[in-house]
Amino acid sequence: MIDLTNDIREMMDQKDMSFKEVKSIITDMLKSAYKRKFGTDENAEVKFYTKKKDSSRIYVDILAKKTVVEEEDYFNEVTEIPYDDAVLLAGDEVEVGDSLEIPLNPKTFEYSAVQSAKQRGQQVSKEMTDDKTFIKAKSMEFTLVKGELKKIGKNNSDWLVDVGFGEENLAVFPLRGQSPRETYEMGDTLRFFVEKVDRGDEIVTKDNKTGKTKKKKRGVKISLSRSCKEFVKCLLEAQLREEIDNGSVVIKAIARQVGVRTKVAVDTKKSDTDPVGATVGKAGCKIQTITNEIAGEKIDVVRYDNDPIVLIANALTPAQVQRVVEIDPASKYAVAIVDDKDQGLAIGQNGVNVKLAKTLCDWVIDVKTKSQFNEMDQTQQIHENVGSLFKGDDENTLSVEAVTKEEPKVLTNEEIGIAEGETPITDIGLDSRIVKKLHNADIWSIEEFFDYTDEELQERGLTEEEIDAVKGSVEIVTEEVEDDDSFECPVCHAIVPAGSTSCPNCGAEFEFE
């Protein structure tokens, strides 16, 4: 009999465990010690009880179940007991074949057995704690949490953050989840979006003395972000809880280029409510709170509309759109016509505004001035047939291909939203079929491709093989550039093969000293 009252209460308090869980751990520990001493725990029994005189104390017994046998049939001292010995323990009423429970004193167990029991108990306790932590952390996935920056990771760019699970389960705030507008200091308390919660990695450790290897879990792996669009969405939901609950505001779509600009499309379930005004708040107070949280990143709140033509015009704010022409509904391609003074505003610096509008609307948007639009080869036919172009009458419907005899105009990088310094997807030697699928998914540059996860790319229609093909082409191009003795043209900045006397791209001639 052992008095484990203090140990049990300590485990319940420190490990936040129930009495049932603590009993399970102690049972496992004692059985582990029993097995280490006797080679089996099949006949071991652990019992918990209290005494009538003092019900606050908790006692534990470990018992060995043994079968009573005749002396000549006695062969196993662990699971059997001779009849004469059984009589001495249980009295004359005992019979051959009875089962006796014989109390043992764990203090008589060998040191190695006790150590084995302790290790097993610690392991079970950690597994239970990790299970609880994982369940609690998993419930926080895809929500906002507050955390304190505790230390910098091994690569000197990631941060480790305490989100309430202690030093053993610090969350990871990776570089990709950070905003270029923000600076972080040790001890800062910030809000984060919980991107993913996984079981901790299983690691193998080796005992230098014995040479034996052991496997153990690192607890729980929590990934945080302040750069994703979901972070902004959660901030909006927290700020607009009342408006969202009563149907005044419905968040329909969000597009974000972290550190630069975010666009939010909102709708309403109430005919007499302006969802944009409700989101922005009086004098911009509500949206300003979100802007302050993301270090001054600009946020455009626009009215959502089921009509893509209206939505595109709204999405290109702050530019004023004169007209949107639906060129090809099958591939979701449209032209937004703006005044000359608004074209730069509609495209945005480095094409950010039109790129975000494309993502928000899920359409390919080409921004043109009126004169540029009139120069397009098919403009006249579109004007003539705009009323019947999408009516569905086979005899009257004209496709873009039907009214265009010449090759379509090649759009500039700026017009399709490829920023300066980005590499067009057509420049890495991909199969034309894959290039077309990428363009249909509104992905025009390598940088845009890597903005999406594999899951998001598959949602946009690409297969795993096509995704791998793009990644493989990027690696090949990178290797060629690194291994080649090429140089950059000082005029157009194209990569020129070593030994060239003129640029194959712009024709500039070189002289070498």
C-alpha positions, 0 to 999 in steps of 0.5 A: 500500500502506498500513499500517493495523495500528494503526487496525485494532486500535484499532477492534477494541478500542474498538468491540468489533468483529471483524476481519471487521467492521473490514475491511468498514468500511475497504473501504467507506471506501476505495471511498467515497473512490474513488467521490468521485474517479472517479465510480464504485466498480464497478472498485475493489478493496480487498485486505488482506494481510500480509508473510512477514517480519512477519505481525503487520502488516496492509497494505491496497491499493486497486486500479483494475481496467482493461481493456486496449484499443487506442489508437484504442479508448481512451475511458474513463480510469477503466475502460480503459488503452491497450495501450502503457501496459499494456505499461509496467506489466505487460510484453510478455505483456499482451494487448488485452482483459486486465484489470489491477489497478493500485494507487493511493495514497489519499494522492493523493485529494482532500481532499473524497474523504478526508473523504467516506471518513471520514464514510462509515466513521464512519457504517458504524461507528455502524450496526454498533455500533447493531446490536450494541447493539440486539441486546444490548438486545433480549435484555434486554427483559422482564427486570430490569437494574441502572442508574444515574440519570445525568440528568433528562430535558427535561420534568423528570420523566423520568430518563435511566439508564445500563444499560451502553450508554454515554452515547449510549444512555441508557435512559428511566425515564419518570414513568409508570414511577415509584412515588409511594412512591419518591424518586430522586437523581442517581447512584442505582443501582436495578433496573428492568424493561425494558418495551420496546426499539426502534430509535432515532428517525430525526432530520433535521439541517440543515447551516447552511453547505450547507443540506443535510439529513441523516438519522441514527439516535439509537441504541437506545431503551430504556424502563424501569419500576418501577411495572408488575406485571411488575417485581414478578413479576421480583423474585419470580422472582429471589427464588424461583428455586429454589422456581420451578425445583423446582415448589414455587411457580408464579406464576399472577397478579399485580395491582398498584396501584403505591405502594399494594398488590400481590396475588400468586396462587401455586400449586404442582406439589407436593401436600405444599407450601404455595406461600404459605408458600414464597413468603413465607419463614420469618418473612416473610424472602423477601417482605420483601426484595421489599417493601423493594425497592418502598419498603414497598408491601404485598404479599398472597400468596394461594393460587390455585385453579381454582375461582373461588369459592375464588379470590375468597375468597382474593383478598379477604385480609386480610378473612375471607369468609363465603361467595361466591355466583356470581350470573352466570357468563356475565358473571363476576359474584359477591357476596362475603359478609363480616361487618360488621366485615370489609366495610371491610377487604374493600373497602379504602381507596378500593376498592383491595382489591376492585379488585385482587381483581377484576383478580387473579380476572378477575371482577366482585366485589360485597362485601356484608354478610349483611344487605345480601345478604338485602335484594337482590331476588333473594336468596330465589330464589338460595337456593332454586335455588343447587343447580340454578342452574348444573347445565345442565338446561334445565328446572331451570336458572333465570337471574337474569333469570328470578327477578328481576321488579323492577329490580336494585339500583343499586350504589354507587361504593364497592361496585363499586370506584370510588374517591373522585375517580374518574369513572364510565364512565357519566358521559361520554356513551358508547353503552350497548353500549360501557358494557356491554362496559367493565363486563364487562371490569371497567372502571368508571371513566375512571381504570381505563380509562387504566390499561390499554394499547390492547393490553390493552383489546383482549384484554379484548374492546374493538375499536380503534373502541370504544377511540377512542370512549372516548378521544374522549368523555373529550376532549369532556367535558374541553373542555366543563368547561374552556370552560364557566363552570361551578362546583362544588357545595360540597355534593356537588361536582358540576359546576353550569352557570353561573347555576344557583340550585340544584344539579341533582344534590343540590338544594342552593340557592345565594345569590350576593353 
